[in-house]
Amino acid sequence: MSYPQHSSEMGTHPEIAEMRERLERAASGKAIVIEGLILLAGVYAAISPWVVHFAGAEPNLTVNNLIVGLTVGLIGVGLAMVPERMLRMAWLVAPLGIWLLISPWVVTAAHGARAGVLWNNCVVGAVTLLLGLAAMGLTVGLANRARR
């Protein structure tokens, strides 16, 4: 992917090359896959109380998964739609994955939930954490490349 050069004063600005490289890196194949998977993980986390059937039994965990899932999904949409502005937001996905991992023990009234709920949140939390780390790796690689 290449962006046309404009012959104006902004075209000679020293940060233009860095911004162009950042945009091209964000639009690479790996980044697109990770962004899409982040979006899917967020959507699944949001609908998981109804998929796993714990929406009525665990109302606090239902609200938690809905809010965290929507947040992760919106970050995924933002990464896909405006990657040059959202790259730093990718760093929020990993902590949200950790929260999804521990939330069945923290949010529920009895500080423990059924096995299905635990497995669901542990798997979706681990996947979200790994995707967040992958997105962080893309931004770290981009920062290291910009320094060279």
C-alpha positions as CSV (number, residue, x, y, z in Angstrom):
1,M,0.0,0.0,0.0
2,S,1.5,3.3,-1.0
3,Y,0.2,6.8,-0.4
4,P,0.9,9.6,-2.9
5,Q,3.4,12.3,-2.0
6,H,2.1,15.9,-2.1
7,S,4.5,18.7,-2.9
8,S,3.4,21.1,-0.2
9,E,5.0,22.3,3.0
10,M,3.4,19.4,4.9
11,G,4.9,16.9,2.4
12,T,8.4,17.9,3.6
13,H,7.6,17.7,7.3
14,P,9.9,15.2,9.0
15,E,7.1,13.2,10.7
16,I,5.2,12.6,7.4
17,A,7.4,9.5,6.6
18,E,6.9,8.2,10.1
19,M,3.1,8.7,9.9
20,R,3.0,7.0,6.5
21,E,5.0,4.1,7.7
22,R,2.8,3.8,10.8
23,L,-0.3,3.7,8.6
24,E,1.2,1.1,6.2
25,R,2.2,-1.1,9.2
26,A,-1.3,-0.8,10.6
27,A,-2.8,-1.8,7.3
28,S,-0.6,-4.9,7.0
29,G,-2.1,-8.4,6.7
30,K,-1.3,-9.4,10.3
31,A,-2.7,-6.3,11.8
32,I,-6.0,-6.7,9.9
33,V,-6.4,-10.3,11.1
34,I,-5.6,-9.3,14.7
35,E,-8.1,-6.4,14.5
36,G,-10.8,-8.6,13.2
37,L,-10.2,-11.2,15.9
38,I,-10.3,-8.6,18.6
39,L,-13.6,-7.4,17.3
40,L,-15.0,-11.0,17.2
41,A,-13.6,-11.7,20.7
42,G,-15.4,-8.6,22.0
43,V,-18.7,-9.5,20.4
44,Y,-18.5,-13.0,21.8
45,A,-17.7,-11.7,25.3
46,A,-20.7,-9.4,25.0
47,I,-23.1,-12.1,24.0
48,S,-21.6,-15.0,26.0
49,P,-24.1,-14.6,28.9
50,W,-26.9,-15.6,26.6
51,V,-24.8,-18.2,24.7
52,V,-23.7,-20.0,27.8
53,H,-27.0,-19.3,29.6
54,F,-25.9,-17.5,32.7
55,A,-27.7,-14.2,32.0
56,G,-30.4,-14.9,34.6
57,A,-28.3,-16.7,37.1
58,E,-25.4,-14.2,37.3
59,P,-26.7,-10.7,36.6
60,N,-23.6,-8.9,37.8
61,L,-21.4,-11.1,35.5
62,T,-23.8,-10.6,32.7
63,V,-23.5,-6.8,32.9
64,N,-19.7,-7.1,33.3
65,N,-19.3,-9.3,30.2
66,L,-21.6,-7.1,28.2
67,I,-19.7,-3.9,29.1
68,V,-16.2,-5.4,28.7
69,G,-17.2,-7.2,25.5
70,L,-18.6,-4.0,23.9
71,T,-15.5,-2.1,24.9
72,V,-13.2,-4.7,23.3
73,G,-15.4,-4.8,20.3
74,L,-15.4,-1.0,19.9
75,I,-11.6,-1.0,20.2
76,G,-11.5,-3.7,17.5
77,V,-13.8,-1.6,15.2
78,G,-11.7,1.5,15.9
79,L,-8.5,-0.4,15.1
80,A,-10.0,-1.6,11.8
81,M,-11.5,1.8,10.8
82,V,-8.9,4.3,12.0
83,P,-5.7,2.4,12.7
84,E,-3.4,5.4,12.7
85,R,-5.3,6.9,15.6
86,M,-6.2,3.8,17.5
87,L,-2.8,2.0,17.7
88,R,-2.3,3.1,21.3
89,M,-5.8,1.9,22.3
90,A,-4.7,-1.6,21.4
91,W,-2.8,-1.6,24.7
92,L,-6.1,-1.7,26.6
93,V,-7.2,-5.0,25.1
94,A,-4.7,-7.1,27.2
95,P,-5.8,-5.7,30.6
96,L,-9.4,-6.2,29.6
97,G,-8.6,-9.9,28.8
98,I,-7.1,-10.3,32.2
99,W,-10.2,-8.8,33.7
100,L,-12.4,-11.2,31.8
101,L,-10.2,-14.0,33.2
102,I,-10.6,-13.0,36.9
103,S,-14.1,-11.5,36.8
104,P,-16.0,-14.7,37.6
105,W,-14.3,-14.8,41.0
106,V,-14.4,-11.0,41.6
107,V,-17.9,-10.0,40.3
108,T,-20.1,-12.9,41.3
109,A,-21.9,-12.7,44.7
110,A,-20.5,-16.0,45.9
111,H,-17.0,-15.2,44.4
112,G,-17.3,-18.3,42.3
113,A,-19.4,-19.4,39.4
114,R,-20.5,-22.6,37.7
115,A,-17.9,-24.5,35.7
116,G,-19.4,-23.5,32.3
117,V,-19.2,-19.8,33.3
118,L,-15.7,-20.2,34.5
119,W,-14.5,-22.0,31.4
120,N,-16.3,-19.5,29.1
121,N,-14.7,-16.4,30.8
122,C,-11.3,-18.1,31.1
123,V,-11.2,-19.0,27.4
124,V,-12.5,-15.7,26.1
125,G,-10.3,-13.8,28.6
126,A,-7.2,-15.8,27.5
127,V,-8.0,-15.3,23.8
128,T,-8.5,-11.5,24.4
129,L,-5.3,-11.3,26.4
130,L,-3.3,-13.0,23.6
131,L,-4.9,-10.8,21.0
132,G,-4.1,-7.8,23.1
133,L,-0.5,-8.9,23.4
134,A,-0.3,-9.5,19.7
135,A,-1.7,-6.0,19.0
136,M,0.8,-4.6,21.5
137,G,3.6,-6.4,19.7
138,L,2.6,-4.7,16.5
139,T,2.7,-1.3,18.1
140,V,6.1,-2.0,19.8
141,G,7.5,-3.2,16.5
142,L,6.3,-0.1,14.9
143,A,7.9,2.1,17.5
144,N,11.2,0.3,17.3
145,R,11.2,0.6,13.5
146,A,10.4,4.4,13.7
147,R,13.5,4.9,16.0
148,R,15.9,3.3,13.5
